[in-house]
Amino acid sequence: MSSRMNHYDYYDPNPLDIPTKEVLDLVNKPAHYNAGKVETIEYIEQVCEFYPGKEAPLVGNVLKYVSRAPLKGKKLEDLKKAQWYLNRLVQSLEK
């Protein structure tokens, strides 16, 4: 057996130990998107309304990766993904 970890080894579907009476729905309401008072998708939708066309999904991905970075066990990876999308957004505006 390999000593390397995979995503099942460190993924915690309820990283903040939020008490739940219902079974976690990892498709519609994953814990890493519902940890705060505002659901991530709702915040992303509100912010992206102010960005035109191709900018909106780039901003949405930045917000998504930053918001879940501390909750999924892949903080550095998610922050680098957010940085990649932010760099792409900045480069598109510099053209």
Contacts in CASP RR format, 6 or more apart in sequence:
PFRMAT RR
TARGET T0000
AUTHOR 0000-0000-0000
METHOD contacts of the structure
MODEL  1
MSSRMNHYDYYDPNPLDIPTKEVLDLVNKPAHYNAGKVETIEYIEQVCEF
YPGKEAPLVGNVLKYVSRAPLKGKKLEDLKKAQWYLNRLVQSLEK
7 74 0 8 1.000
10 73 0 8 1.000
11 72 0 8 1.000
11 73 0 8 1.000
12 31 0 8 1.000
12 73 0 8 1.000
13 24 0 8 1.000
13 26 0 8 1.000
13 30 0 8 1.000
13 31 0 8 1.000
13 32 0 8 1.000
14 20 0 8 1.000
14 24 0 8 1.000
14 31 0 8 1.000
15 31 0 8 1.000
15 32 0 8 1.000
15 35 0 8 1.000
15 70 0 8 1.000
15 71 0 8 1.000
15 72 0 8 1.000
15 73 0 8 1.000
16 31 0 8 1.000
16 35 0 8 1.000
16 71 0 8 1.000
18 31 0 8 1.000
18 35 0 8 1.000
24 30 0 8 1.000
24 31 0 8 1.000
29 39 0 8 1.000
31 71 0 8 1.000
32 68 0 8 1.000
32 71 0 8 1.000
32 72 0 8 1.000
33 39 0 8 1.000
33 40 0 8 1.000
33 41 0 8 1.000
33 67 0 8 1.000
33 68 0 8 1.000
34 40 0 8 1.000
35 71 0 8 1.000
40 63 0 8 1.000
40 64 0 8 1.000
40 67 0 8 1.000
40 68 0 8 1.000
43 63 0 8 1.000
43 67 0 8 1.000
44 59 0 8 1.000
44 60 0 8 1.000
44 63 0 8 1.000
44 64 0 8 1.000
47 59 0 8 1.000
47 60 0 8 1.000
47 63 0 8 1.000
48 56 0 8 1.000
48 57 0 8 1.000
48 59 0 8 1.000
48 60 0 8 1.000
51 59 0 8 1.000
54 92 0 8 1.000
55 89 0 8 1.000
55 92 0 8 1.000
55 93 0 8 1.000
58 85 0 8 1.000
58 86 0 8 1.000
58 88 0 8 1.000
58 89 0 8 1.000
58 92 0 8 1.000
59 85 0 8 1.000
59 89 0 8 1.000
60 85 0 8 1.000
61 81 0 8 1.000
61 82 0 8 1.000
61 85 0 8 1.000
62 82 0 8 1.000
62 85 0 8 1.000
62 86 0 8 1.000
62 89 0 8 1.000
64 82 0 8 1.000
65 78 0 8 1.000
65 79 0 8 1.000
65 81 0 8 1.000
65 82 0 8 1.000
65 85 0 8 1.000
66 78 0 8 1.000
66 79 0 8 1.000
66 82 0 8 1.000
68 78 0 8 1.000
69 75 0 8 1.000
69 78 0 8 1.000
69 79 0 8 1.000
69 82 0 8 1.000
72 78 0 8 1.000
END
